[in-house]
Structures are given as structure tokens and as C-alpha cells.
Amino acid sequence: MVQTLGFISIKYIRGASKKFKHIANRYNIGTVFKMRHALKNSLMKMGPIRAPQETVNCIYSIPCECGRSYIGETSRPWAIRFREHR
């Protein structure tokens, strides 16, 4: 069994990366390819995490003393709308 000296991480470039891997294998250096764009970055937009009372553009339900609940929609911060409802 041949021992690997280490690993390197390189960007994947079509045509060039496989040739580089072949050369690195001759010197017992493992290669790992990384993509320029991860799939999760294409599918999700990550924004800052907000406190629940700062949530905007939401639908909310506020239970009332009579046993019913008020359902509303707001584009403003939820805490402001909740204070107005009270």
C-alpha cells in the first residue's frame, strides 16, 4: 500500500484539473476538487437571523380573550403590529 504524503484542494477547471490530479498522484499527493459555486448558494439566500419580533412580511395569529384568534398580515415589524392590536 502506498502512503499519501498529503492532500491539496484546487478549484475544478474542466480539462486542466484531471491532468493536475494525474501528476500529483505520481508524487503520492491526493487531490480534492472544489467547485466555484456550491449548489446551496444557488438555491438559498442567506440573510441575517432576526429576532422573532423583528420579522417583517408575515402572517400572524393573535389569540383573544374570548377564545377566538385574530389573523392578520403585515409588511411592518411584527412587534409594532402586535402593539397596535393590543
N, C-alpha and C positions, 0 to 999 in steps of 0.2 A: 504494500500500500504506500502510495506517495503522499508525503505530508505537504499540505499547503502552507506557504510562507505567510500569507495574509490575504486580505480581500481589499478590493478597491471598488468604489462606486462611481460610475460615469453616466453621463446623460446618454440616452439612446439616440443614435443617429443612424438612420437606415443606410445599410451598406458599410459604414465605417466601424460601427460598434462590434459587429461579429468578427471582423478582421482583427480588431484590437484584442478581443477576448481570446482568439486563437493564439496570438503572440504571447499574451500574458500566461496562458496555460503552459506554454513551453518552459516558463520560469517558475512554475508552481504558484502562480498568483491567481486567486479566484476573482472573478469579476461579477458585479451586480449592476444591472442597468436600472436607471430611474427615468421615469417619464417627465417631460416638461410640465404637463398638466395632469393633475390627478382627476379621476372621474368624479369624486365627491365635490371638487371645486366647480365642475361644470353643472352639477345638479343642485347644489345648495348655495345659498347666500348666507354667509355667517355674519351676524351683526352683534353688537354689544348686548349682553344679557341685561335686561331691565328688571327692576323690582316690579311685582305684580301691580302695584298702584300706579305705575308709570305707563302701563300698557295702553296703547292707542289703537284705533281702528278695530274695535272689538264688539262682540255681542255679549251682554251680561244679563244676569238674573239676580234680582234683589228680593229676598223673602220679606213679606209684610206680616204685621202682627195678626192680621185677620186670617192667616193661613194660606193666602194666595201669594203669588210672586209677580213682580214687575219685570218684564223682559224688555230690554232696550238695546239700542245700537249707538255707538258714538265714535267720532274720529278724534275726540279730545282725550286727554289722560283720564283713565277710569276713576281715579281718586277724586278729581274735580267733579265729574258727573255724579258720583256717589254722594258727595256733599250737597249738591244741588237737589238731589232726590229727597234727601232727609229733610 
